[in-house]
């Protein structure tokens, strides 16, 4: 992955298992969100390719990519709700575009999705009228509107209170178990990582490489890389306090 | 009460035989007071006299970033001059802060680079211009394909969005377009009247205002107002959508942002501009009428008859024709800069400025092209 001549990450090679939750973790600025944006086709890798099953997504035509994207649900870091539309319209748009549901059926789906994220009754609200955490939950409702096969979540629990964050983790696990969705989560929230990840990959900003992958609890116990261990034990092996004479 | 501060000082004791120097640091080393600089220390140590530098902090008082800056400067200089600097005697707090500052290495891309040469600048600017042209051509191509899809009956945007944009471009714009056109008509009539009165030909004020509004000023004034109002608003709306990843959200949902956001805006302006032009013509003529009737003692009937006789259908057509293209210019410049905006709020401001400047420039260019074409065609 690179922006012009600036390399963000190199030699990335990993498999996201179908029907599992894979977490991309790493320190701030290491390229987690950039990797996610490559996976959903917003950027092209400077070298190599991204495969979905047998399909080479990177080499696919625009039409094939668009068809593939209809199977994606994406939650962006800032929510990215369409600000001129109400929550109902935000969630309805993909349903109107890709299904033949009647307006009243769409309304029912919208209510269900909003209730799943704890926002029942907010249908007529504009994104600007909601708090940051509520916007994020509403954006998740939009991301799961079409029951996507692939769900990409960029920092889903950042900025949420612990209770809502826990509910969101439970929802992610339910989506995996009930819909069989393949979920990719970008996160550095340790509690969430340990709660939801079936598999995790660690991106290291200094070496610009993926330095570890596996189950987070196993990684914490077994990994030899000091950066990963430090990350998973909340930096406890590094300098924790500073002072002055 | 604040305790009196002791002046920060350094004293160097050199051991020439051992080729080492001991720096005695004393006093309060605070950022807000005067602290010795790293260069002051090196002035006290002759070049090449010491290969090792040690510090004694036994008389150090209070300290803050002032001391840190001094020590970091010394370390950098020592490294450059291959002098061994002993950090073992540094205060604990300084050691911890130094460790923290070294925990994450400096990012390569942020290190200072040499300024580019003249040729590099020319090359980079040329590449940027060519890249811009390529972007613009690709954008207009996408817009053309989007319009093609609309013409073949495909539903690529929401009707309600189109109607909202149509309302914002038309009804909401009427007051400002009306005001500017009225003032244009009044001004033209005043200026014309002063000159024509010298020849006793005040009656021709009606011809002057009518023809000028219908052929040039109506379309031009409406277009310039719409560039500043609607074109800028398009750039800001789309730019903000880009910053907040709303455009990316369309892309990943398989919805083309150009189809969904640009095409309805373009169609709305193309549809509305000829009507706004007609409206501007009418209001401008009313401006001239007010001057003619109220100040030049013309009768209303006389003024109106003179205006109608002065104009032909092709005069009307020439203005309307231009306004259609002006609408296209305003929408394309607003949307192009908006949808290609950078990822920050500063970039949104830049996009708005560029869209207005480009819009007005191209309106004048298109107007000039039409003037030549109409002259050749005898319209």
Interface residues (C-beta under 8 A of the other chain):
Chain A: X6 X37 X40 X41 X42 X66 X67 X69 X70 X72 X74 X76 X77 X78 X79 X80 X81 X82 X83 X84 X93 X94 X97 X98 X142 X205 X206 X238 X239 X241 X242 X243 X244 X245
Chain B: X60 X63 X64 X91 X92 X93 X94 X96 X97 X99 X100 X103 X104 X105 X109 X158 X161 X164 X237 X240 X241 X244 X245 X246 X248 X249 X251 X252 X253 X254 X255
